[in-house]
Amino acid sequence: MDRPDDFDWNLVRSFLWVLEAGSLTAAARRHGQHQPTLSRQLAALEAQLGAPLFERGARGRAPARCA
């Protein structure tokens, strides 16, 4: 991410969907997306920000401290 205008706000939207739903599967179902797509988008956002956004667990995802 060289310039601020390179930032993909669609990735943030995906992050918010998963945050609200609590899991990738629920977010994908709720918004008519595919779970692997949301997973890749979250991974891309985490890579751009250089920090994990979720703690992954058996019961879904919880926001990480930095989120």
Secondary structure, DSSP 8 states (H G I E B T S, - for coil): --SGGG--HHHHHHHHHHHHHSSHHHHHHHHT--HHHHHHHHHHHHHHHTS--EEEETTEEEE-TT-
